Amino acid sequence: MPDKIDQAPLTDLEAIKRSLKSPGDYKGRMRSIEALGAHDSKQSRDILWDVMLHDPIHSVQNQAFLKLQAFGESVRLPRKNPKHLKTANDKIKTVQGMVDFLADRPGYLRLFAERYPKEFEVLSYEKKNKLESHIENVIRHLPKR
């Protein structure tokens, strides 16, 4: 760790913090990490540590890890947490109780994204272009009522 860290405040720190807290926008969080990475200060280091340890998207954690490493911090990248995907899969079942995915896919996806933005983001990121087929697979394997 360097002896002297610049203590000057970031110009848009509050906007960066808001962006980092916004579920459903991992790309915005990545941009915020880039902004923090351009300014080595105690504030930016503290925020990057928090992101690295708690963000549900592993790529975002990795980006924060790389910025901390570039600042000279002694860091270890956390393992990918399978709990986030399991929680998202549980929400698939919850939303299925409200809207039938097989009957109304757009309505189901809209409701899922509105009600559970963090879990929807995790599924969208992890499953990329296979999101709908993953949801359908989970629903088809639900126990029959």
C-alpha positions as CSV (number, residue, x, y, z in Angstrom):
1,M,0.0,0.0,0.0
2,P,1.5,3.4,-0.9
3,D,2.4,5.6,2.0
4,K,0.4,8.6,0.8
5,I,-3.1,8.3,-0.7
6,D,-4.6,11.3,-2.4
7,Q,-7.5,12.4,-0.1
8,A,-9.1,14.7,-2.7
9,P,-12.8,13.9,-3.2
10,L,-14.0,12.4,-6.4
11,T,-16.0,14.8,-8.4
12,D,-19.2,12.8,-8.7
13,L,-18.8,10.4,-5.7
14,E,-22.6,10.4,-4.9
15,A,-23.5,9.6,-8.4
16,I,-21.0,6.8,-8.5
17,K,-22.3,5.4,-5.2
18,R,-25.8,5.5,-6.5
19,S,-24.7,3.7,-9.7
20,L,-23.0,1.0,-7.7
21,K,-26.1,0.4,-5.7
22,S,-28.5,0.1,-8.7
23,P,-29.6,-3.4,-9.3
24,G,-30.1,-4.4,-12.9
25,D,-27.3,-2.3,-14.3
26,Y,-24.1,-4.2,-14.1
27,K,-22.6,-2.2,-17.0
28,G,-23.2,1.0,-15.2
29,R,-21.5,-0.5,-12.1
30,M,-18.5,-1.4,-14.4
31,R,-18.3,2.2,-15.6
32,S,-18.4,3.4,-12.0
33,I,-15.6,1.1,-11.1
34,E,-13.6,2.5,-14.0
35,A,-14.2,6.0,-12.6
36,L,-13.1,5.0,-9.1
37,G,-10.1,3.2,-10.6
38,A,-8.9,6.5,-12.2
39,H,-8.7,8.2,-8.8
40,D,-6.6,6.5,-6.0
41,S,-8.1,7.7,-2.7
42,K,-9.1,6.1,0.5
43,Q,-12.8,6.7,-0.5
44,S,-12.4,4.9,-3.8
45,R,-10.5,2.0,-2.2
46,D,-13.2,1.6,0.4
47,I,-15.9,1.6,-2.2
48,L,-14.0,-0.9,-4.4
49,W,-13.5,-3.2,-1.5
50,D,-17.2,-3.2,-0.8
51,V,-18.0,-3.9,-4.5
52,M,-15.5,-6.7,-4.7
53,L,-16.9,-8.4,-1.7
54,H,-20.6,-8.0,-2.2
55,D,-21.6,-7.5,-5.8
56,P,-23.7,-10.4,-7.2
57,I,-22.1,-10.3,-10.6
58,H,-18.7,-11.9,-10.6
59,S,-17.3,-9.8,-13.5
60,V,-18.1,-6.7,-11.5
61,Q,-16.3,-8.2,-8.5
62,N,-13.4,-9.0,-10.8
63,Q,-13.2,-5.5,-12.1
64,A,-13.1,-4.0,-8.6
65,F,-10.4,-6.6,-7.7
66,L,-8.2,-5.5,-10.7
67,K,-8.5,-1.8,-9.7
68,L,-7.6,-2.6,-6.1
69,Q,-4.7,-4.6,-7.3
70,A,-3.5,-1.7,-9.5
71,F,-3.6,0.5,-6.5
72,G,-1.2,-1.9,-4.8
73,E,-3.7,-3.4,-2.4
74,S,-3.1,-7.0,-1.2
75,V,-6.4,-8.6,-2.4
76,R,-7.8,-12.0,-3.3
77,L,-10.7,-12.3,-5.6
78,P,-13.7,-14.0,-3.9
79,R,-15.0,-17.2,-5.5
80,K,-18.1,-17.0,-7.6
81,N,-21.1,-17.4,-5.2
82,P,-23.6,-20.0,-6.4
83,K,-26.1,-18.7,-3.9
84,H,-27.0,-15.7,-6.2
85,L,-28.1,-18.1,-9.0
86,K,-30.0,-20.3,-6.6
87,T,-31.9,-17.3,-5.2
88,A,-32.7,-16.1,-8.7
89,N,-34.0,-19.6,-9.6
90,D,-36.2,-19.5,-6.5
91,K,-37.7,-16.2,-7.7
92,I,-38.6,-17.9,-11.0
93,K,-41.0,-20.1,-9.1
94,T,-42.4,-17.1,-7.2
95,V,-43.1,-15.1,-10.3
96,Q,-44.6,-18.2,-12.0
97,G,-47.2,-18.1,-9.3
98,M,-48.2,-14.6,-10.4
99,V,-48.0,-14.9,-14.2
100,D,-47.7,-18.0,-16.4
101,F,-44.5,-17.9,-18.3
102,L,-45.6,-20.3,-21.0
103,A,-48.8,-18.2,-21.6
104,D,-47.3,-14.7,-21.4
105,R,-43.5,-14.5,-21.7
106,P,-43.2,-10.7,-22.1
107,G,-45.5,-10.1,-19.1
108,Y,-43.6,-12.7,-17.0
109,L,-40.2,-11.2,-17.9
110,R,-41.4,-7.6,-17.2
111,L,-42.9,-8.6,-13.8
112,F,-39.8,-10.5,-12.9
113,A,-37.5,-7.5,-13.8
114,E,-39.8,-5.1,-11.8
115,R,-40.2,-7.2,-8.7
116,Y,-36.7,-8.8,-8.4
117,P,-34.3,-6.6,-10.4
118,K,-31.1,-8.0,-8.7
119,E,-32.1,-11.6,-9.3
120,F,-33.3,-10.8,-12.9
121,E,-29.9,-9.2,-13.5
122,V,-28.0,-12.3,-12.2
123,L,-30.0,-14.6,-14.4
124,S,-29.7,-12.3,-17.5
125,Y,-26.0,-12.1,-17.0
126,E,-25.3,-15.7,-16.2
127,K,-27.7,-17.2,-18.9
128,K,-27.1,-14.4,-21.5
129,N,-29.1,-15.3,-24.6
130,K,-30.5,-18.5,-23.1
131,L,-32.5,-16.7,-20.3
132,E,-35.9,-17.7,-21.6
133,S,-35.0,-21.3,-22.2
134,H,-33.5,-21.5,-18.7
135,I,-36.7,-20.1,-17.2
136,E,-38.8,-22.5,-19.2
137,N,-36.6,-25.4,-18.0
138,V,-36.9,-24.4,-14.4
139,I,-40.7,-24.1,-14.7
140,R,-41.1,-27.4,-16.5
141,H,-39.3,-29.1,-13.6
142,L,-41.5,-27.6,-10.9
143,P,-43.6,-30.1,-9.0
144,K,-47.1,-30.4,-10.4
145,R,-49.9,-29.0,-8.1
